[in-house]
Amino acid sequence: MSGNTAMFWLLDVEAYDFDAGALKGADITGMLIIVSRQLWSIIRGNTVVSALIGPGVFKGMAKRGNIKVEIREYLSALVFNPSDLRLEEPVPLIDIVNPEVIDPLASSKTEEIYSLISKIIIEKGNILAADPLMKFRFEGNVPQMAHYDEQIKKIKISYVSGLQKAKFILGGTHGPIYRPFADYYRTGRFMNPIYTKLMMVNDSKFTKFRTNESTSDWMIVEKYGMTDATGVAAFKEEYEETLAIIHKNEDFFIYD
């Protein structure tokens, strides 16, 4: 388990025959941003699916025939079956193959690498070179020598901090989905998951955060033996732990 670290997950979403509220049986596409400590496995009976648990936002488009509806839902979890593939591409409906995962609490670091630098040097005069390539002389000029030189140099590479990376990525291209996330947090409505929904891609619907057949009896595999909570209680417990990390490090997660 990832302990006291929570990360932003940015994922492309594509789902079919989805109950999007105002539009049922729709195809939906869009992007999801969610803060989760890790990608969880949840089990019920013989069924195992994946989940990201924490505050989030889905923003996209629902389409059925010629009807299109923009949708934005505030989430407390995303549940999906990673084995569900698109019809034409070997990629999950939730693109967990190429997610954008950002740890805003990661510190900057410096790494040293060694690089081999090769160059050709041309010098005038009678040069004693270890690797001569060509000696030439123009009329009336001193002789010139072209020779080969190789050096190994140590180079330092500095990486930006997780906060700088988050601000750059979320404040730029992904601003249209990050800003609703940050604004909803500032209103305090993420504090109670009752104001959010579960995005159950495996069941093709959004569902309210309450006990129902969509969430009953699910158990988080990685937390087995650490808690007796199951179903929506297990989701709520993990959601609150993730939210506590955001509260403690608010300046790393919420900014303009």
Solvent accessible surface area in square Angstrom, and as a share of the most:
residue,aa,sasa,rsa
1,M,110,0.49
2,S,37,0.24
3,G,33,0.32
4,N,123,0.63
5,T,41,0.24
6,A,0,0.00
7,M,37,0.17
8,F,0,0.00
9,W,22,0.08
10,L,5,0.02
11,L,2,0.01
12,D,68,0.35
13,V,4,0.02
14,E,36,0.16
15,A,2,0.02
16,Y,81,0.31
17,D,105,0.54
18,F,0,0.00
19,D,51,0.27
20,A,6,0.05
21,G,50,0.48
22,A,96,0.74
23,L,9,0.05
24,K,123,0.52
25,G,36,0.34
26,A,0,0.00
27,D,67,0.35
28,I,0,0.00
29,T,72,0.42
30,G,22,0.21
31,M,49,0.22
32,L,0,0.00
33,I,0,0.00
34,I,0,0.00
35,V,0,0.00
36,S,0,0.00
37,R,12,0.04
38,Q,33,0.15
39,L,61,0.31
40,W,0,0.00
41,S,35,0.22
42,I,0,0.00
43,I,51,0.26
44,R,79,0.29
45,G,66,0.64
46,N,158,0.81
47,T,70,0.40
48,V,81,0.46
49,V,4,0.02
50,S,12,0.08
51,A,0,0.00
52,L,0,0.00
53,I,1,0.00
54,G,0,0.00
55,P,0,0.00
56,G,0,0.00
57,V,0,0.00
58,F,0,0.00
59,K,79,0.34
60,G,16,0.16
61,M,66,0.29
62,A,0,0.00
63,K,96,0.41
64,R,109,0.40
65,G,59,0.57
66,N,156,0.80
67,I,86,0.43
68,K,127,0.54
69,V,48,0.28
70,E,138,0.62
71,I,20,0.10
72,R,124,0.45
73,E,33,0.15
74,Y,42,0.16
75,L,0,0.00
76,S,0,0.00
77,A,0,0.00
78,L,0,0.00
79,V,0,0.00
80,F,2,0.01
81,N,45,0.23
82,P,53,0.33
83,S,80,0.52
84,D,55,0.28
85,L,100,0.50
86,R,41,0.15
87,L,163,0.81
88,E,167,0.75
89,E,84,0.38
90,P,118,0.74
91,V,31,0.18
92,P,10,0.06
93,L,21,0.11
94,I,1,0.01
95,D,20,0.10
96,I,34,0.17
97,V,89,0.51
98,N,109,0.56
99,P,43,0.27
100,E,66,0.30
101,V,51,0.29
102,I,1,0.01
103,D,40,0.21
104,P,1,0.00
105,L,53,0.26
106,A,45,0.35
107,S,92,0.59
108,S,65,0.42
109,K,125,0.53
110,T,81,0.47
111,E,74,0.33
112,E,84,0.37
113,I,66,0.34
114,Y,153,0.58
115,S,35,0.22
116,L,105,0.52
117,I,66,0.34
118,S,57,0.37
119,K,97,0.41
120,I,113,0.57
121,I,49,0.25
122,I,103,0.52
123,E,69,0.31
124,K,138,0.58
125,G,25,0.24
126,N,139,0.71
127,I,49,0.25
128,L,181,0.90
129,A,24,0.18
130,A,103,0.80
131,D,73,0.38
132,P,77,0.49
133,L,101,0.50
134,M,120,0.53
135,K,141,0.60
136,F,54,0.23
137,R,166,0.61
138,F,118,0.49
139,E,177,0.79
140,G,78,0.75
141,N,74,0.38
142,V,78,0.45
143,P,28,0.18
144,Q,27,0.12
145,M,13,0.06
146,A,9,0.07
147,H,22,0.10
148,Y,81,0.31
149,D,37,0.19
150,E,89,0.40
151,Q,72,0.32
152,I,124,0.63
153,K,101,0.43
154,K,111,0.47
155,I,71,0.36
156,K,136,0.58
157,I,64,0.32
158,S,90,0.58
159,Y,92,0.35
160,V,94,0.54
161,S,23,0.15
162,G,6,0.05
163,L,42,0.21
164,Q,104,0.46
165,K,84,0.36
166,A,0,0.00
167,K,96,0.41
168,F,165,0.69
169,I,29,0.15
170,L,0,0.00
171,G,46,0.44
172,G,43,0.41
173,T,118,0.69
174,H,31,0.14
175,G,0,0.00
176,P,70,0.44
177,I,7,0.03
178,Y,5,0.02
179,R,134,0.49
180,P,15,0.10
181,F,0,0.00
182,A,2,0.02
183,D,75,0.39
184,Y,22,0.09
185,Y,9,0.03
186,R,118,0.43
187,T,93,0.54
188,G,28,0.27
189,R,110,0.40
190,F,0,0.00
191,M,81,0.36
192,N,68,0.35
193,P,4,0.02
194,I,113,0.57
195,Y,112,0.42
196,T,3,0.02
197,K,64,0.27
198,L,0,0.00
199,M,0,0.00
200,M,0,0.00
201,V,11,0.06
202,N,44,0.23
203,D,61,0.32
204,S,34,0.22
205,K,62,0.26
206,F,25,0.11
207,T,14,0.08
208,K,122,0.52
209,F,17,0.07
210,R,135,0.49
211,T,96,0.56
212,N,31,0.16
213,E,142,0.63
214,S,4,0.03
215,T,0,0.00
216,S,33,0.22
217,D,100,0.52
218,W,4,0.01
219,M,61,0.27
220,I,5,0.03
221,V,59,0.34
222,E,58,0.26
223,K,9,0.04
224,Y,162,0.62
225,G,73,0.70
226,M,127,0.57
227,T,36,0.21
228,D,147,0.76
229,A,23,0.18
230,T,62,0.36
231,G,3,0.03
232,V,24,0.14
233,A,53,0.41
234,A,3,0.02
235,F,1,0.00
236,K,84,0.36
237,E,59,0.27
238,E,0,0.00
239,Y,0,0.00
240,E,76,0.34
241,E,68,0.31
242,T,0,0.00
243,L,9,0.04
244,A,55,0.43
245,I,15,0.08
246,I,0,0.00
247,H,79,0.35
248,K,169,0.72
249,N,31,0.16
250,E,80,0.36
251,D,114,0.59
252,F,77,0.32
253,F,0,0.00
254,I,16,0.08
255,Y,25,0.09
256,D,165,0.86
